[in-house]
């Protein structure tokens, strides 16, 4: 029975990867940079994304967002206040997004008019690590309220991500957060991983984040 379960899971992942490859080719043809944001619930991911979208819009950049949630559209309504196109993906209880869900919810959007597409994944550090969504960059957020050992507890998501964001840095002192230990744990799991420290509330680190997005977007356009 265990073997059968593994075979079914492998088939599901293979199908997802096939769809993700096609989706990535479609997005690349438009010169679009796609970012998949992953984190635990309560990490500040939505606030971080809202500030990112607002900053990009204020700088004349065209961005849009897809938001994954098991049931509500609370995050989508909140992100829409940034003044960019936002769509909700209800996962009907699934603990992650899949490539087909992303593809289905892009229908009707003029992708060629966009520069950035953000995918806010379901709050979870386990399931999303296995599912390619056709993204260019996978970003994992770790807030100072979660503790320094999250990379050691959930190594797969850090191994499958390209960038780590240490969020809510304005609360670091109050939480007695050991930044050095957190960074060391990330490097122990994923040596050489790019790590940024950010506070969506104070704005700390946001310019570095926006500069990284601009760099990745330029690289995407040059590879078209």
C-alpha positions in Angstrom: 0.0 0.0 0.0 2.8 2.4 0.8 4.4 1.7 -2.6 1.1 2.6 -4.3 0.9 5.9 -2.4 4.4 6.8 -3.5 3.6 5.9 -7.1 0.5 8.1 -7.1 2.4 11.0 -5.6 5.2 10.7 -8.2 2.7 10.8 -11.0 1.0 13.9 -9.5 4.4 15.7 -9.2 5.4 14.7 -12.7 2.2 16.1 -14.2 2.6 19.3 -12.2 6.2 19.7 -13.5 5.0 19.2 -17.1 2.4 21.9 -16.7 4.9 24.2 -14.9 7.4 23.9 -17.8 4.7 25.0 -20.2 3.6 27.8 -18.0 7.2 29.0 -17.5 7.7 29.1 -21.3 4.5 31.1 -21.7 5.5 33.6 -19.0 9.1 33.9 -20.4 7.8 34.7 -23.8 6.1 37.7 -22.3 9.3 38.8 -20.6 7.5 38.4 -17.2 9.4 37.8 -14.0 7.5 35.5 -11.7 8.1 35.3 -8.0 6.7 32.5 -5.7 6.5 33.7 -2.1 6.4 30.9 0.6 6.3 31.1 4.4 4.6 29.9 7.5 1.2 31.5 8.5 1.7 34.8 10.3 5.2 35.5 8.9 4.1 38.9 7.5 4.1 37.6 3.9 1.0 39.6 2.9 2.2 42.8 4.4 5.6 42.4 2.7 3.9 41.7 -0.6 1.5 44.6 -0.2 4.4 47.0 0.4 6.3 45.5 -2.6 3.3 45.9 -5.0 2.7 49.5 -3.8 6.3 50.4 -4.2 6.5 49.0 -7.7 3.3 50.7 -8.8 4.6 54.1 -7.5 7.8 53.6 -9.6 5.7 53.0 -12.7 6.3 49.2 -12.8 3.5 46.9 -13.9 2.9 44.1 -11.4 0.1 41.7 -10.5 -0.5 39.0 -7.9 -2.2 35.7 -7.4 -3.1 34.8 -3.8 -3.5 31.2 -2.6 -5.8 30.5 0.4 -7.7 27.5 1.6 -11.0 29.4 2.1 -11.1 33.2 2.4 -10.3 36.1 0.0 -9.1 38.3 2.8 -5.5 38.6 1.5 -6.6 39.3 -2.0 -8.9 42.1 -1.0 -6.0 43.6 1.1 -3.5 43.4 -1.7 -5.9 45.0 -4.2 -5.5 48.1 -2.1 -2.0 48.5 -3.5 -3.7 49.4 -6.8 -2.6 46.4 -8.9 -4.5 43.5 -10.5 -5.0 40.7 -7.9 -6.8 37.4 -8.2 -7.7 34.9 -5.5 -7.0 31.2 -5.8 -9.1 29.0 -3.5 -7.4 25.7 -3.0 -10.4 23.9 -1.5 -8.4 22.6 1.4 -5.2 21.9 -0.4 -2.1 23.0 1.6 -0.3 24.4 -1.5 -0.8 25.8 -4.9 -0.2 23.8 -8.1 0.9 24.9 -11.6 -2.6 24.2 -13.1 -4.2 26.5 -10.5 -1.9 29.3 -11.5 -2.4 28.7 -15.2 -6.2 28.7 -14.8 -6.2 32.0 -13.0 -4.1 33.8 -15.5 -6.9 33.6 -18.1 -7.9 37.0 -19.5 -4.9 38.9 -18.2 -2.7 40.7 -20.7 0.6 39.2 -19.5 2.6 41.0 -22.0 1.7 44.3 -20.3 3.1 43.1 -17.0 6.6 43.1 -15.7 6.2 41.2 -12.4 3.9 38.4 -11.4 3.8 37.5 -7.7 2.3 34.3 -6.4 1.5 34.3 -2.7 1.5 30.6 -1.8 -0.5 29.0 1.0 1.0 29.5 4.4 3.0 26.3 4.8 6.7 25.4 4.8 6.2 21.7 3.8 3.9 21.1 0.8 4.8 24.0 -1.4 8.4 22.9 -1.5 7.5 20.0 -3.9 5.4 22.0 -6.4 7.0 24.0 -9.2 4.6 26.9 -10.2 6.6 28.0 -13.2 8.3 30.7 -11.2 11.7 32.3 -11.9 12.4 33.0 -8.2 11.2 31.2 -5.1 11.4 33.3 -2.0 11.0 31.9 1.5 10.1 34.3 4.4 11.2 33.7 8.0 9.9 36.2 10.5 11.8 37.0 13.7 8.8 35.8 15.7 9.3 32.2 14.5 12.7 31.6 15.9 16.1 31.0 14.4 15.9 27.2 13.9 13.2 27.1 11.2 15.7 26.4 8.4 16.9 23.4 10.4 13.3 22.1 11.0 12.2 22.7 7.4 15.3 22.3 5.2 13.5 21.3 2.0 11.8 24.6 1.5 15.1 26.5 2.1 16.9 24.1 -0.3 14.3 24.6 -3.0 14.2 28.4 -2.6 16.5 31.0 -4.2 16.2 33.8 -1.7 15.5 33.9 2.1 13.8 37.0 3.6 14.2 37.6 7.3 11.1 39.6 8.0 9.7 41.7 10.8 13.2 42.9 11.7 11.6 45.9 13.7 10.6 43.2 16.3 14.0 41.5 16.4 15.1 43.1 19.7 11.8 42.5 21.4 11.8 38.9 20.4 15.5 38.5 21.3 16.1 37.2 17.8 19.6 36.1 17.1 20.2 37.3 13.5 23.6 35.6 13.3 22.3 32.3 14.4 19.4 32.5 11.9 21.8 33.3 9.0 24.2 30.5 10.1 21.3 28.0 10.1 20.2 29.1 6.6 23.8 28.7 5.3 24.1 25.3 7.0 21.1 24.2 5.0 21.7 26.1 1.8 25.3 27.4 1.5 25.6 30.6 -0.4 21.9 31.4 -0.2 21.1 35.1 -0.6 19.5 36.4 2.5 17.9 39.8 3.0 16.7 41.4 6.3 13.5 43.4 5.9 10.9 45.2 7.9 7.7 46.0 6.0 6.7 48.4 8.8 9.8 50.5 8.9 11.0 50.0 5.3 14.3 48.5 6.4 15.8 46.4 3.6 13.0 47.2 1.1 15.3 49.1 -1.3 17.6 46.0 -1.4 14.7 43.8 -2.2 13.4 46.1 -4.9 16.9 46.3 -6.4 17.1 42.6 -6.5 13.7 42.4 -8.3 14.9 45.0 -10.9 18.1 43.0 -11.4 16.2 39.7 -11.9 13.7 41.4 -14.2 16.5 42.8 -16.4 18.2 39.3 -16.6 14.8 37.9 -17.6 14.4 40.4 -20.4 17.9 39.9 -21.7 17.4 36.1 -21.9 14.3 36.4 -24.1 
